[in-house]
Amino acid sequence: MGLTSASVGIKAVDLGLKIKKQNENDAVVAIAGNPNVGKSTLFNNLTGMNQHTGNWPGKTVANAQGYCKTSEHSYVLVDIPGTYSLMAHSAEEEVARNFICFGKPDATVVVCDATCLERNLNLVYQTIEISEKTLVCVNLLDEAKRKKISVDLKMLSDKLGVPVVGTTARRKRTLNDLLRELDSLIDGRTASIPKTVVYDSVVEDAISIAEPAISKAAGNSISARWLSLKLLDKDPSLIQEINNSLGFDIMSDPDVCEALKKASDYLTENGYYRSVLKDSIVASIVRTAEHTAKQTVKQADSGYNSMDRRIDRILTSRIFGYPVMLLMLALVFWITITGANYPSQLLSDLLFTGQQLLSDLFIKAGAPDWLHGALVLGVYRVLAWVVSVMLPPMAIFFPLFTLLEDVGYLPRVAYNLDKPFKKCKACGKQALSMCMGFGCNAAGVVGCRIIDSPRERLIAILTNNFVPCNGRFPAMITMISIFFVGSAGMLDSAVSALGLTIVILLGIAMTFIMSRLLSSTLLKGVPSSFTLELPPYRRPQIGKVIVRSVLDRTLFVLGRAAAVAAPAGLVIWLMANVTVADVSLLNHCAEFLDPFAKLIGMDGVILMAFILGFPANEIVVPIIIMAYMAQGSIIELDSIAQMRQLFTEHGWTWITAANVILFSLFHWPCSTTVLTIHKETGSLKWTAVSILLPTVTGVAVCFLFTQIARLLI
Amino acid sequence: MNGNLSLNDIKPGEKGTVKSLLSDGSIRRRLLDIGLIEGTQVECIGRSPSGDPSAFLIRGAVIAIRCEDCRNILITA
């Protein structure tokens, strides 16, 4: 018995999308297409929005909408997750199918990859069966040209019966053609009479038996031909959606039932049992696509060129595959750490000079001590810490990571890691959501939608937190450089990078262990099947990547951290300065947590910082520092040596630092991630598991580490 | 020995033509969607470092498929 969606508790991902028109006449246009055809880039360039793009299948996982205006119309564009087909397999494909089929867009634009048109036509043919107003956009013409592939757009349009435009989404000028065609399609100036796939004669006969009754019952809202085909196909989830869309159960209509029965009988009489029918439908579409592509595409060689072949031979080779992955990981961290050192120092000098100025200002203005304390020593100082510690590594890590995405390396990681994941009875695509987790665990959890099997998807969601996100790197880097490396020279940052890589590998190892554990306990099952596209390598748009990742991701994440850090700074200052029975609240809390924290090699303050860091992991170390400074004697803190002194004064040893790193790696997910997990699984139970699993792991690991380390010393 | 070859039997660099699919359920759909119907030419491109999955060139796209799924894709060399 396989696990069904219901039994693992993942509800179907709902559309979750309310189309927000800016005014009533806005036309709604769905932007559909295969994964990884430059859909999001096109969407961004049309709307001026910044939907994140990347060169791997499944990048867009949720519908996004944006606006765009021409001289004649204003549009609401809806970016739909990439899908190969409208016969849904995975949650995200279901989202795509439901919107194109039942979202009733005024028009649908199907974006195709010119270098791989044949496969893309599969989706085009399925779309024109449903949506009469379809515009086909043959994208990536520049890539095609480079690969000596040419597409006869005029002939393609004749073959399909719908308008076709060629674009290079990165070039804005070509998009004007697209908009012009869209205008004329919406206005009805372009004739659009889709030439849909003609099926085997038996299937066509069956459709003609069923169609009249269905057409009568369903009216004009959905294509009766398509509806007949789908009702004969008997896919229960689709029939449910059809009924929802129609507003009544179409099978309750006696004429429809009779016609369908007659058509079904006809099919079985001719040997078209359900599976044969399915195969025959798909085969007809694939053959038609093949035929059309043959007539319209001229290409010198196959789409997979010799350059890609050579790169793949190295990146996925038996000898170099894994070492290259490790090296890449370490290199990214090394660049991040080395590059962040100097600006971090600079920022911290700058911001603490700012603090001095602010303090002077407060004193000059005669502000009361508590106000100065709360705002400057509380809010400002924690904010300054978060900014100076967080910003530089993030501003370096995000672009580097985005470059790897843009080039197309990530699918190769999934390809390389599929076997280990399969051994843990999970899916290789989990490698992709895991990689996304390095950026942000909440994004990684949403990214798990690319995994087909609900069981494997849930495993990926529950274990995503075992790789540290960007908000946790800086704390780890700080700990490593203070306690394990020393100062900040070139060689030292290489050692730091190595240290961080080992920590990350520990996280990845734990991901495997926990996936295996879940597979044999809570989420029993066997690995399901797996297909993964390895897209062609693309030249990254370096300038754009840097701008986008700094502006969109870095500032967004930093903004979120700062929004949490400011009130946290206030709370921690108040706790350090409000006293009950001559002891500060902070000390009360820390003392309360202390006995337990000691067991796992930390102290009460550290544990409290982790608890207060629930809204954003970035603020954990700043809180620890704040708390110690409120208790202790050091006021200024501008070098690693002083930080080391502050920590050692409070009884830290390398064991403490190691435990902070370990606990940072393994503890509850941040609040955003928890909320996301709840939304994605629709289940309180699994949300609780996702919190408990890493927390119990962290406590156990720290406890064991502490006890063993103490024994050895 | 042209009787029961599957995709597992072609080595990197070799080609085959799909004869039939034995798999069923959602993976069958998936394989058909990527164009693996009877008569489709497939070339093995390479294997992942641990030997599984393998990558195949199918209708201009490179797709990785696990060996237990390849077993159910019958081909003629």
Boltz contact constraints between the chains, C-beta under 6 A:
constraints:
  - contact:
      token1: [A, 84]
      token2: [B, 33]
      max_distance: 6.0
  - contact:
      token1: [A, 85]
      token2: [B, 33]
      max_distance: 6.0
  - contact:
      token1: [A, 87]
      token2: [B, 29]
      max_distance: 6.0
  - contact:
      token1: [A, 89]
      token2: [B, 26]
      max_distance: 6.0
  - contact:
      token1: [A, 89]
      token2: [B, 30]
      max_distance: 6.0
  - contact:
      token1: [A, 116]
      token2: [B, 60]
      max_distance: 6.0
  - contact:
      token1: [A, 116]
      token2: [B, 61]
      max_distance: 6.0
  - contact:
      token1: [A, 118]
      token2: [B, 59]
      max_distance: 6.0
  - contact:
      token1: [A, 119]
      token2: [B, 35]
      max_distance: 6.0
  - contact:
      token1: [A, 119]
      token2: [B, 59]
      max_distance: 6.0
  - contact:
      token1: [A, 119]
      token2: [B, 61]
      max_distance: 6.0
  - contact:
      token1: [A, 282]
      token2: [B, 32]
      max_distance: 6.0
  - contact:
      token1: [A, 283]
      token2: [B, 37]
      max_distance: 6.0
  - contact:
      token1: [A, 286]
      token2: [B, 35]
      max_distance: 6.0
  - contact:
      token1: [A, 286]
      token2: [B, 37]
      max_distance: 6.0
  - contact:
      token1: [A, 303]
      token2: [B, 60]
      max_distance: 6.0
  - contact:
      token1: [A, 304]
      token2: [B, 57]
      max_distance: 6.0
  - contact:
      token1: [A, 304]
      token2: [B, 62]
      max_distance: 6.0
  - contact:
      token1: [A, 316]
      token2: [B, 48]
      max_distance: 6.0
  - contact:
      token1: [A, 318]
      token2: [B, 49]
      max_distance: 6.0
  - contact:
      token1: [A, 321]
      token2: [B, 49]
      max_distance: 6.0
  - contact:
      token1: [A, 322]
      token2: [B, 49]
      max_distance: 6.0
  - contact:
      token1: [A, 415]
      token2: [B, 48]
      max_distance: 6.0
  - contact:
      token1: [A, 415]
      token2: [B, 64]
      max_distance: 6.0
  - contact:
      token1: [A, 416]
      token2: [B, 48]
      max_distance: 6.0
  - contact:
      token1: [A, 416]
      token2: [B, 49]
      max_distance: 6.0
  - contact:
      token1: [A, 418]
      token2: [B, 53]
      max_distance: 6.0
  - contact:
      token1: [A, 419]
      token2: [B, 50]
      max_distance: 6.0
  - contact:
      token1: [A, 419]
      token2: [B, 52]
      max_distance: 6.0
  - contact:
      token1: [A, 529]
      token2: [B, 27]
      max_distance: 6.0
  - contact:
      token1: [A, 529]
      token2: [B, 69]
      max_distance: 6.0
  - contact:
      token1: [A, 530]
      token2: [B, 66]
      max_distance: 6.0
  - contact:
      token1: [A, 531]
      token2: [B, 30]
      max_distance: 6.0
  - contact:
      token1: [A, 531]
      token2: [B, 63]
      max_distance: 6.0
  - contact:
      token1: [A, 531]
      token2: [B, 65]
      max_distance: 6.0
  - contact:
      token1: [A, 532]
      token2: [B, 64]
      max_distance: 6.0
  - contact:
      token1: [A, 533]
      token2: [B, 61]
      max_distance: 6.0
  - contact:
      token1: [A, 533]
      token2: [B, 63]
      max_distance: 6.0
  - contact:
      token1: [A, 534]
      token2: [B, 55]
      max_distance: 6.0
  - contact:
      token1: [A, 534]
      token2: [B, 62]
      max_distance: 6.0
